[in-house]
Amino acid sequence: MKKLVGWLLIAHGIICLLGAFFPFYPPVFLFYGFFPGPFAMKLVIVLAVGAAQVVSGAYLIFIERLRQVRWYWVALPMFVIVVALLVYPLLNHFLGI
């Protein structure tokens, strides 16, 4: 059961990460439409939630193999994914590329 939930979290996280840039997924589209604030803040929130789902799903899948997982091994991939996915929108916004 943990593996099924893990795979579902990974799939939903990937859909949310893709939906952050192409708002085809209804929850992300509605979040962008109704949540107050600038677009950059909305983008960071959606990317962080999507990355957290992917990382926590991977953790649930590999929990039997990983006996001692420290908190920073879960936080580091989320940070890397969010930073990597923010490079293009920030360059586009600030440099006009």
N, C-alpha and C positions, 0 to 999 in steps of 0.2 A: 504493500500500500504506500509505503514511503517513496518508493521509486516512481510510482504512478504520479503522485503529487509532485515529486521533483521534476518529472518530465513536463507536467502541465505548467508548473511555474516557469520552467525554461522557455517553453513555447509562448506563454503569455508575455514573458519579459521581452522576448525577441520581437513579438508583435508590437509591444509598447515602444520599444526602441525605434523600430521602423516607423511607427505612427507618430513619433515625435517630429520627424522631418516631413513625412507625408501623412497628413491627418486623415487617413482613410478608416481608422478604427474608431467606432462611435464613442467609446468612453473618452478617448484622447481628444477627439473633435469637440465633444461637449465640454471637456475640461478647458480647452483653449477658448471656447466661446463664452463660458460663464464665470470662470475664475478671474477675479480682478487682479490687475497688475500688468507689468510689462511682459512682452513676449519672451525675453531672455530668462526671466524668472520662471515662467511656465515651462520653458524648454528644459531648464535645469531640473525642475521638479519631476517632469515626466522621465527624463533620462536617469535620474537617480532611482526612481521607483522601478523602472525597467531593469536597470543594472542590479538592483537589490533582489529582484525576483530571479534573475538568471543565476546569481551567485548563491542564493539560498536554495534554489532548486538543485544546483550542482552539489551543494553540501548535503542535501537530503539523499541524493543518489549515491554519493561516495562516503556516507557516514560510517559504513562498516569498515572501509579501508583506512579511513582517517581517524585514528583514535584520539590524537591530541591536536585539535585544531584551535589555534589561538585566534583571538578576535581580529588581529591585524591581518591575518591571511584571508579573512572574509571581507574586511574593509578595503584592502589594497586593490583587489580587482574592480570593485565598484568605483573607486577613485580613478583608476586607469581608464575604465570604459567611459565614464562621464567626461573626463578630460579629452580623450581621443575623439569623442563625438561632438565636442564643443569647438574643436579647432576650425572646422569649415564655417559654421555660422558666425563665429567671431571674426574670422578673416573677412567674410562676406560683409559683415556689418561695419567693421572699422576701416577696412581698406577698399571696399567697393569692388572686390574681385568677383 
